[in-house]
Structures are given as structure tokens and as C-alpha cells.
Amino acid sequence: MINFKSFLIKYGEIGVKGKNKFIFEDALVKQIRFALNRVEGQFKVHKEESRIYVDTLSEYDYDEVIEALKTVFGIVYICPVVQFEDNGYEDMAKKVVEYVGEMYEDKNITFKVNARRAKKNWPMDSMEINRELGGEILAAFPEMKVDVHNPELLLNVEVRKHINVYSKSIPGPGGMPVGTAGKAMLLLSGGIDSPVAGYMISKRGVELEATYFHAPPYTSARAKQKVIDLARIVAKYSGPIKLNIVNFTETQLYIYEQCPHDELTIIMKRVMFKIAEHFAKESGALGLVTGESIAQVSSQTLQSLGVINEVCTLPVFRPVIAFDKQDIVDVAIKIGSYETSILPYEDCCTTFVAKHPVTKPTHEQIARSERHLEEKIDELVKTAIETVEVVMVEA
């Protein structure tokens, strides 16, 4: 195995951003540097000729570097690359043959050379490079065969300021670099759905802050730690998350005492959204994010979602709105949050759930019930906001 000194980072949508492309490239470079801070070793992340490279400046663990880069939104492919000076065709051909010899112990494979000549004054064009290098490889390794349609080895050779040679393209997470699409407030619970929603909205370049509603003694310290652990998992992809932990016990008990029990979840969520929106506006977030999916539970019918939305002036984004539960579980498993989400520590929503909740609430019905809260609800919300516990969560 070659001890790679560089990784070529390929992006997708960033390439069509026109005159603003450099903004997205710079954001991607920043996020790559941040991810590599978790890896032992020294690295140089830089742009060159519309390419982004990670150069290794010390000993490093290859697998750790790849895993770190796989968490950076905006990366489409990670290509371990051999890079050398342009000293003409003969030197390039020699090094390409050496690359194939070192990379592939079993030479009984098909291959294709895919050359790109960015340096237009080079004496050979791309087709000539393909043909000549293919001949050099066949001469060195007669057991190899050319297959231009479905090769087992696609050998990429780029003639640029330097020569790049690579044959492995490891998929990244795609998306857009975090921070390029503003900031949003994630309503984070201990369930499966909300961490997935946070991951998915971050994939589109959105920076995250989060709010969690805690109800001691009805929810335990372990339930709170579970949510912090989930935030830490999401933070691997989104970057550091400011987590607002709201003590919701008194507010929840008051709602429980004053309102019809079949409407509890709807009314509690309306109050939660108001509190989360307060923190969102305070921090400059442009919307709320939830893990709600249509009809998954009673408070997620279209009627319920509409009534809950009424209390917000900011938009509410629901990245998993049309997902089946298994779709959400599949993403949770992929990002590593599933095993934490299914730990048996109740959150405040499940603790106070009604046996027969309303599924088609109306604005008039909920407004009528909320009149019973007018005496104390503003004071309780104010106290909940003022006593918030803030935890900075990093991966």
C-alpha cells in the first residue's frame, strides 16, 4: 500500500456557483481543517487550480483521516493521490507504472487510463496520453487487459501544475459546507427523528443550534445526558452545537393541570416552539428544525402541524416530513445516532402523552383551551427562558 502524502477533495454543487464559488470553497476548506483537528497528525488544506487538497505533513492514520473527511458536508469524493512534479512524459510514464505496480498486487485485472490535460501547452493531448500510458502499462504488466467500458481499474492522470495520479474515489457525504446557508434552531429530543433532521439540514449547509426540553424528576439525568450524546454525534457533521437545556417541568405540569388531556401534546409543543423561537431569534437563527414526519404520531397529522405552526413567526423546517420510519432509522444507523436514540430514557414529551390524543385539532379548539393558561403561562415561559442551561457540544 502506498503511503499517500495527499488527498484530492472533489466537490459537486459548489462547482456551479459561478463568481461565488470561492466563498463555498473557502467554507469547505475551513470545515475540512476543523474535521482534521480530531485526527492525530499535521495537515495542510489548500486550494490550487480549482482543486482542494489535503497534504499530510507528518505521520498519520489513513483510516482516521478518511473517516474524518467522510463527515465533511460538501465533499463528494476523497481521492488518495500521488502527486509529483511535471518533468515530461517519460518521467510521468515511469511513475504511473510504479503506481500501478505498488497499488495492485493482483495484476490480472482490466483497466482504463483516463487522462485530463489542464495544461494546454503540454506536448500531448488527453487521447495521446491515454493511448501511450495504456501501452506502457501493458508492456510492464502483460496480464492486465484494457476495458474502456467497465474497467476494474480506472486510472486517473491529471496534467496540471503538478501531475496527479489516482485510482480510488471514496464517497463523501455530499451536500454543502456547513455555514454557507445560515443558521437554524433544532428542537432536539432523545428520539430517533430529531438527530436525523439535524444531520439532514446541516447537509444543506445550515449551521445548528439546539434546544432540548428537560422535565426533572419525570425525566432523569440519564435522559439529559442521552440528548447531549446525540448532539455530540450530530456535531461530528455540523460542527460545534450550542445546546439550550430548558427546565420545562413547571410549565408542563401547569398545562397538564389546566388543559384537556387529549390536547396536551399539541399545547405543550406550541409552548416549546415559542421558547425555541425565542432562542432562535436571540442567536440569529433563521428558522426552526424538527424531526416531525407526517402521520407518524397524533401530533404530526397535517391538522396538528398546522395548529402548532401558528405560534411561530420563523419558518419551521422538517427535513424528514415525508420519510417512513424505516427511512429515518436507516439514516440514524448510517450517522451513528440510532443506538443512542433507542436507549430507554424517557423525554418530557413521552412522559406526559395522553392515552387518546386529538388528531385533528382546530385553531379555535386549542385557543379556547389555552385561555385556561393565561394566568401563569407567560411567567412560567419567562422563568424557563431565564433559567436555561447552555452546554457547548463538540464531537
N, C-alpha and C positions, 0 to 999 in steps of 0.2 A: 504494500500500500504506500502510495506517495505521501510524504509529509507536506501537505499543502500549505503554502505561505499566504495564499489569497483566496477570497471568495468573491465571485461576481454576483451582485444582487440584481435581479430582474424585477421590474415593476410592470403594472398593467395600465390602469386608467390614468395614472399620472402622466403617461406619455402623450395624452390628448388634451392636456391643459393649456396648450399654446404658450402665450407670453407669461402665464402664471406658473408654468411648470416648475420653475426654480423654487417657488415657495413650498411646493409639495415635496420636491426632492430634499430640500433642507430639513423639512419636518421629518422625513423618513430617515435621514442621516442622524438626526437627534434621537429618534426612537431606537435606532439600532445601537447607538452608543449607550443609551440607557439600559437596554436589554443585556448588553455585553458586560455591564457593571456587575452582573450576577455571576459572571464566569471568571475563573482564575486565569490570569494572563494579561498581556498588554496588546491592544489592538489600535489600528489606525483606520478610521472610517472616512472615506473621502470620495469626491466626485471627480470624474475625468472623462471627457468626451461623451457626455450623456450616458455615462455608466456610473454605478455606485460600487465601490469595492470595500471589502474588509481585509486589511492586511494584518497578518499576525507578526508581532514584534518580539515574541517570547515563546517559550513552551506553552502549550495549551492542550486541552482535551477536545478532540474533534467532535465527539458526540455531544458534549455540553454546549459547544458553540452552535451546532446545528439546532439543538433543542431550543436554545435561547432565540435564535433567529426565526424559528417557527412561530414565535409568539408576537412577532412584529407585524402589525397590520400595514399593508402596502406592499409587502414582499410577495411576489408571485412565484419566483423560483430562486433557490440558493444553489449556485454552481461552484463547486470547488475547482479552482482554475490554476493551471500552471502558466505563469507569465514570464516572458523573457524579452530581452532587447531585440530589435529588428536588425539582424546582421545579414540579411539577404536570404534567398530561397534555400541554399544548401544548408545553412545553419538551421533554418526552420525545419526542413525535412528531417534532419538528423534528430532534432529534439522531439518532433512529433512521433517518430518511430520509437524513440526511447520511452515516450509517454505510454504508447500502446503496449510496449514490452513490459513495463512496470505495472500498469493498471490491470492487465488482463492475463492471468496465468493460463487460463484455457483459451487457446487461440483458434479453436475450432468453432468460430462464430462468423456471422455475416456482419458487414459494416458498410457505412457510407460516410464520405467526407463532406461536410457542409461548411464551406469557406465563405467568409464575408470580408470584402476588401473596402474598409472605410478610407484607407489612404489611397486616393485615386491615382496618385503618381507612381504607384508600385508597378514594377515591370510586367506582372502577370495579373490577369483578371480572375474573378472568382471561379469561373468554369475551368480555366487552366490550372489553378491551384488544386481544385478538386481532382482533376484528372492526374496531375503529376504526383500529388501526395498519395492518391489511391494506388498508383503504380509502385511507389516507394514501399508502402505497407505490404502489398502483395509480394514484392521481392524479398522483404525481410521475413514475412510470415506466410509461406505458401499455403498453409492450411486454412487461412482466412478467405472468405468469399465476399464479393461485392453484392449488395442488395439495395437498390436505390429506393425501393417502395416500402419495405418493412424490415429495416436492419436491426439486428440485436445491439449493435454499437453505432450510435450516431456521434461522429467525431466532429466537434465544432472547432473551427480555426478562424480567429478574427485577426485581421491585419489592421492594427491601429497604431497609436504612438508606440505601444508595445504589441507583442504577439500574445494572444490569449488562446490557450488550448484547453478544452474541457469536454467531457462526455457524460457528465452526470448532472441532472437538473432535479433538485429536491423540492417538492412543492412547499410553498409558504402558505400563510393563511389568506392572502389576497386582501381586498378591501382598500382602505385609505389610511394614511398615517394619522394617529390619534392627535387631536388638537387642531386639525385643519377644518373642522366643521362645527366649531363652537362647543358649548358645554351643556350638559343636561343633568337633571337630578333623578337618580334611580331610587325607586321605592323598593328596598331590598328586604326580603324576608328570609326565613330559613328553609323555604321550599326549593323545588327543582326549577321553577319557571323564571324567577326574577334574576338569578345569576346568568342564565342563558340570555335573557333580554339585555342585560348589561353588556355581555360579551358581543351580542349582535349589533347593538347601537354603536359600540366602540369601533367595531369593524368598519363602520362608515365614517370614521374619523372624529367621532364625538368624544370629548373628554368627560369623565364621570365624576360626580359627587354622589353620595348615597345617604338615604335616611332610613333608619330602622326603628320600629316601634316596639318597645320593651314593656312588659307588664308584670313586674315582680309584685308579689311572690307567685303569681299564676304562671309566669314563665321563669325558668331557672337561669342561674348564671351560665350553665352549660348551653342553654339556648342562645344566649347573647354571644358566647364565645364561638358557637357554631356560625353565626352570621358574620362575625369578624373573620373567621377562617374562610368563609365563602367570598367575602370581599377581597381577601388576600389572593385567592385563586383568580378572580376576575382581574385583579391588579397586575397579574403576570402579563396580561394582554393590553389593559387600558392605561397602565402606569399607576402611580400612587392615587389612592382614593381617600378623600376626606369623608369619614363616616359619622353622621349625626345620629346619636342614640337617644331617642326621645322616651322619657318615662311616661307611659300612657295609661297607667293603672287608674288614677283618679278619674280621668276623662272617660275611660271605658266603663268604669263602674257607674258613673253618673248616667251615661247613655243607657246602660243596662237597666238601671232603676226607673228611668223616665220614659222610655220608648217601647213600642210593641216589639216583642222578641223576634217576630218574623222579619222585622226591618232592621235588626241590629247591625248586620254586616254592611248594609248599604249606608246607614247613617255613620257608622264608625269609619268607613272608607272615605266618606265625604269630609269628615273632620281630619283624617290623616292627609288627604290631598291638600287641604287648606294649609296644614302645618308644613308639609313638604314644599308647597309652593312658596311659603314664606322664606324658607332657607334657600330655595332656588333663586328667588329674586335678590336676596341678600348677597348671593355669591356670583350673580351674573349669568346663571344658567338660563337657557332659552326654552326649556320645556321639561316636562316630567316623563319618566320612563317606567313602565310597569311590565310585569310578566303575564298579563291577562291574555286569555285565549277564549274566543267566542264559545259560549255554552259549556265551558269546562266545568264550572260550578254556577250556582244560582246567581251570584253577584257578577257574573260575566256574560249574562244574556245581553242582547242589544239594548233592551229597555233599561237594565241595571247600569250598563256602562254609560248610557246617555244621561241618566239621572246623576251618576257620580261625577261625570264631566262638567255638569252645570256649575260646580263650585269653583272651577279653575278659570283663570284668565290666560294662563300659558297653555300652549298645546300639550296634549298627552300622547306620547308615542308608545305604541305597543308592538314591538318587533315580532312577537310570536302569535299575533292575533289570529292567524289562520292555520296555525300548526296543530296537528293532532298531538296528543300527549306523547306518543312514542317518538314523534319528530323531535320534541323538546328533550326527551330523555336521551336520544341519540347525540344531540349536541352537548348535553351535560356530560355524557360519558367522554366525548371527544376532548372537552376542555378540562376534564378532571374534577368537576364540581359534584357529580352525581353521588358518589359515596358519602360525601359530607352532607349533602342535602337530605339524604334518607335517614340520617341519624335521628333517633326517636325523641327529639327535644321539641316540645310544642312552642309555637309562636303565639302572639296575642290574638291573631285572627281566629285560629282554630280553637283556642280556649273558650271563646265566647260565642261560638257558632250556634245558631238556632237549629232545632230539630226539623222544622218545616219553614225554611226561609222563603220570603217572597221572591218570585222570579220575574214578575212583570210590574215593577213599581212605576208609579207616575210621579211627576213633579209635585202635583197637588197633594198626593198622599204623603210623601216624605216631608214636604214643607209643613203640613199640618202636624205631623209627629214631632218635628224639630222645634215647634213652638214650646213644647214642654221643657226644652233645654235653655230657654232664653235667660233664665235667672243666673246661671253659673257658667255656661259653656265658654263665654269669652274669657272669663277669668282663668278657667282651667287650661284653655289653649295658651293663654299668655304665660302661665306658670310652666307649662310643658316646654314652651319655646325657650324661656329664660333658664331653665334647669337642664338644657340639653348637654349631653356628654359628647365631646368630639374626640374621635380616635383617627389618627393618620395611619392608613394601612398601606403597606408596601409588600410586594411579592417576596 
